[in-house]
Amino acid sequence: MPVAEQKKPGDMIEGYRVLKEIGRGAASIIYLVQDPKTKQIWALKHVEKTEPKDQRFLDQAEMEYKIANKFDHPSIRKIDRIIKKKTNLVSTKELYLVMEFVDGISEEKQPPRTFEKAVDIFYQVAQALAHMHDRGYVHADMKPNNIMVTSGVAKIIDLGQSCEIGTVKERIQGTPDYIAPEQVHRRAITPKTDIYNLGATMYWTLTRRAIPTALASQDSLVGSREDHMIEKAIPAIELNPRIHPKLNELIMQCIEVDPEKRPESMHVVADRLNLILGILRARGGDEKH
C-alpha cells in the first residue's frame, strides 16, 4: 500500500516533529518523533487508506490500539493514543498510532550471544505473553523480529495480529517460518498458538534454522500441508549440541503440531524457562551458543 508523501526530518505530523524514519510495514511507515511541548520521544505509526482493500490495514491498526491498552506489562510496548483523519466526517482515511519508542535492536538482527542471555529473554517474553493470555488475548505473531532488546530487557513491539482467545480468522495471518498449524488451517487461535510461535522463535535463535511449518512454501502464504504431512523438526540439540537438554526438551514440546502435546500454558513455559535459567547461572551461564 503506497503511503502518501514521506515525511522528512523537521516536518510536522499532527503536532509532532519528525526526527527520522525508523521502519516500514506492509501498510505503514513508522517515524521517530518528538513532542515539541514536552520533549517526549515517540514512535509514530502512519497508516493510510488509498483504495477500498486497504480498509483492513486501518482496522488492524485500530484493533492494535484497543488491544494494547488492555495490558500493563513492562515487556509489552504501550500505545499512548490514536489519531484518526476522516473524509466527509464519516470514514477514516488515515490514522496514526503514538507508540512508546523502544530504543533497542531486534532479536532477529542481533541474537543474544550466550545461552543465559537467550533464556533470560525467552523468559521475559513468556511472562509478557502469559500476561496477555490472562487478559484474554493471544499475540499470534511471535517471532525474533517482534522482540526488541535493550540492555538485556526484552519488549514485544507488534500487536498487529493480536486477537481474543478463540478467534477464528478469515484469512491466514502469521509469519511463514513461525506460524502454527492452526493459523494456517484457520482454526481457533489460543494460547497454545503463542506457545508454538515462541517455540519456533527459540529454535531459530539457538540454531539459526527455521522449523518446518504447515505452509507448503516458506516464501508465501499460498499452499499448505495438513497436520500429518508436516515434517518433524530436527531436535534443536542435534543442530547445536551445546543446548541444555532441558531447554531442547521444552523447545521441541512447544513446536508440537498437536496443541494438546504442547505445554499446558505459557505460565508453565515461563516457569520451565526460569528453572533452566537458574541451572545455566549456577554453572556460569556465559557459554556462547
N, C-alpha and C positions, 0 to 999 in steps of 0.2 A: 504494500500500500504506500503510494508516494505521499510523503508529508510535506505540506506547503512550506515554502521559504525557510530554509535552515537558518537558525539564528547564529549570530557571531558574538564573540566576547564583547561585552559592553552594551549589547542590545538589552531592551527591557521586555519581559514577558509577565503580564498580569501583576506588575508591581515588583517583580524580582529581576535582579541584574544577572545576565548570563556571564559566567566565568569561562566555561568551555563545554564542549560536548563530551560526554563520558560513556555513552553506549547507545546501541540501536537494537530494537527488537524487530519481530516480523511486521509490526504495525506501529512502531513508536520510535521516538528519539528521546533520550534522557540527557538532560543538561545539569551541570553543576551550577547552582545559582546562589545568590546572596540576597537576603532581605536588607535593603539599604537602611531601614529604620533600626532594626535590632542587631544587624551584622551577622545574624544566624545563617549558616550554610545549609542548603538543602539539595536534594536530588529532585529535579522536576521532570516528570514523565509526560510527554505530549503525545496524544493520540487524536487523529483526525479522520473523519469520515469523508471520503471523496466520491464514493459510489455506494449504492444500496448494500452490496455484500459486505461492506466494511462495518456494518452495524454491529456485528458480533465482536469486533475489537473494542468498540465503545462499551458494549455490555460487559465484556470480560474485565475491562479496567474498572468499571463501576462496581462490579462484584468484588474485585480485588480490594477496593477501598472498604467496602462494607465488611468483608471478612477480616481484614487486618485489624479493624477496630474492635474485634471481639477478643483479641489476645492481649496479654500483658506479660510478655516474657522477654528477657534481655537478649535472647538468641533469635528473635523474630523481628525483622525490620518493621518499624512503625510508619504509618502513613498519616500525616497530620491533617490534610484536608484535600477536598476535591473541588475543582473549579470547572463548571460546565459553561460552554458557549453555545447558545441556541440560535436557530434560524426561525424567523416568524414567531418567536416566543413559544414555540411548541417543541420541535425536535432538536436534539442535541447534535451539533455539527462537529464539535471537538471538545476535548476535555484535558485537564491537567491534573496529575497527582503530585502533591507536595509531600515528598518522602524523606525519611531520615537518611542522611548521607552516611554511607558506610565506607570509611576510608581504609580499604583493605585490598587483598588480592584473592581471587577465587581459588578454590582448591584445585580446580582444573588447570589453571595457569601455573600455580606453584603448590604442588602437593607437599604435605608435611614430610620432612626428611627422616624422621625417626618413628619407630613404632609407638613410642609413648605419646608423641605429639599427635600422631594419626588417631590413635584410640581416644585420646582426650577430645579431639574434635568430633569424632563419631559420637562420643558420649554426650557432648553438649547438644549436638543436633538431635539425637534421640530424645533427650529431655524436652527440647522445644517441640518436637513432633508429638510427644506424649501430651504436652500441654494443649496442643491443637485438638488432639483426639478427645481429651477431657471436655473440651468446649463444643464437641460435636462436629468437628471438621477434619478433612483429610487434605494434605498438601498436594498429592497426586503428580508431582513433577520433581521429586528429589533427585539431584544429580550434582556432580562436583562443581559445575558452573554456577549453581544456585547457593553455594556455601562460600561466604566471604570470611576471610580470616584476618584479624588484626591483632598482632602481638599475642597469638595463641588463643584469642577469643573468637569463637565462631558465631556467624549470624546468617540465618536464612533470609535471602533477599527477594525472592519472587513468589508471590501467591497468586499468580495469574491463572493457574489451573485449579486452584483450591476449590473445594466444594463440600457440601454437607455429607456426612457419613451416609452411605446407602444410595447416593446419586447414581443414576444410570445415564451416561452421556450419549447424546445423539450421534456424535462423531468421535473418531479416535483422537485422543489427546494424550500427549506424552512424548518423551524423547526416546527414539528407537533403541539405543543401547541400554536403557534403564527401565523400559516400560514393562509393566506386569501383564500377564496373560489376560486378566480380567479387564484391563483397559483396552487391549486390542480387540477383544471379543464383545466389548460393550456390555459387560456385566456390572453389577453393583460395585462402586468404589468404596472400600472400607479401610480401617487402619492397617489391615494386612497388606493393602496395596503399598502404603508408605514403607512398610517393613521390607517388602520386595525391592522397591526403589532404593532404599537405603542400603540394603544388602548388595545390590548391583554397584552402588557408589563405593562401598567399602572394597569390593572385589577389584574394581578398576584402580582405585587409589593405591592398593598394595601390589597389584600385578601389572598395571598398565594395559590390561586386556579387558575387553568388554565381554559380558556373558552372552550366550545365545538367547534371543528373546522370541516372542511369538510372531514377530514381524518377519515375513519371508525375505524381505530385503531390508538391510540395515540403512539403506540410503533413502528410503521413502516410507510413507505410511500406506503404501499400496501392497496388498497381498499379505496373507498371514498364515501361520501354522496353528493347527488345532493343538490342544494341550498335550496330547500323547505323542505329537510329532516334534515337540520342542527338544532340541538336543540338550543333553545334560552338561552343565558346565564342568570343565576340568577342576578338581579341587584346587582352591587358591594356593594351598600349601605345596602343591606339586609344581606350580609356576614360581613360587617364592618360598623355598624351604625354611626361611627364617621366620615365617609367620608362626605365631604361637598356636599349638594345636587347638586350644580352646577358642581362639579367635577364628581360626579356619572353620571349626565346627559351627560357630554362630553364623558366620557369613553364608555357609552352604545351606543352613536351615532357613535363613532369611530369603534365599532365592529359590526355594522350592516352588515348583509350578502349582501344586495344590495348596491353596491358602491354609487349609487345615493342618498342614505339616510345618507351617512357619511358626515362629514363637507366638505365644498366646496374645501378647500385647506389646506395644512399644515400651511400656514400663518394664517389662521383662527384658527386652533388648537392652535398655539403658542400665538395668541392674547388672546384667552379664558383662556389659562393656566396662562398668565401674569395677567389677571384680577382676577383669583382665587387666585393667589399668593398674590396679593395686599390685598384681603379680609382676607386671613389667617394671614398675617403680621399685619393687623390692629387690629386683635383680640388676638394677642400674638404669634400665629404661631408655638409654640413649642410643641403642643399637639402630643403625641406619637400615632402611629396607630397600 
